[in-house]
Amino acid sequence: MRQEHLTGSREVEKLADLFALDQDIFAVPADASTTVTMTMLGGKVVHGQLPGE
């Protein structure tokens, strides 16, 4: 795909795919229910919203 100029490291002007959860999954039991509160694909929010917006 040759997108090294857009992805692959954390740098200004590069795109990000990430998600935010409603709790720390390392601090709750493995069977606890967790909700995705925000998802970003290609540097754009596609579900939820950024904190403070």
C-alpha positions as CSV (number, residue, x, y, z in Angstrom):
1,M,0.0,0.0,0.0
2,R,3.0,2.3,0.4
3,Q,1.4,4.6,3.0
4,E,4.5,5.2,5.2
5,H,4.1,8.9,4.7
6,L,0.7,8.7,6.3
7,T,0.9,5.9,8.9
8,G,3.2,3.7,10.9
9,S,4.4,6.0,13.6
10,R,3.2,8.7,15.9
11,E,4.1,12.0,14.2
12,V,2.4,15.2,13.4
13,E,0.3,15.0,10.2
14,K,0.1,11.2,10.4
15,L,-3.2,9.4,10.7
16,A,-4.4,7.4,13.8
17,D,-6.7,4.5,14.3
18,L,-7.7,4.2,18.0
19,F,-10.5,3.7,20.4
20,A,-11.4,4.9,23.9
21,L,-13.2,2.9,26.5
22,D,-15.4,3.9,29.5
23,Q,-13.1,2.2,32.0
24,D,-9.6,0.9,32.6
25,I,-9.8,-2.7,31.3
26,F,-6.7,-3.6,33.4
27,A,-8.4,-2.5,36.6
28,V,-11.7,-4.5,36.3
29,P,-12.5,-8.2,36.2
30,A,-12.0,-9.9,32.8
31,D,-15.8,-10.5,32.6
32,A,-16.7,-6.9,33.3
33,S,-18.8,-5.1,30.6
34,T,-16.9,-2.4,28.9
35,T,-18.2,0.2,26.4
36,V,-16.4,1.8,23.5
37,T,-17.0,5.6,23.9
38,M,-15.1,6.8,20.8
39,T,-13.4,5.4,17.7
40,M,-11.1,7.1,15.3
41,L,-10.2,5.8,11.9
42,G,-7.7,7.6,9.6
43,G,-7.4,10.4,12.2
44,K,-11.2,11.1,12.1
45,V,-13.8,10.4,14.8
46,V,-16.3,7.8,13.3
47,H,-18.1,6.9,16.6
48,G,-18.7,9.1,19.7
49,Q,-16.8,12.3,20.1
50,L,-13.5,13.7,21.5
51,P,-13.5,14.5,25.2
52,G,-14.7,18.1,25.8
53,E,-16.6,18.4,22.6
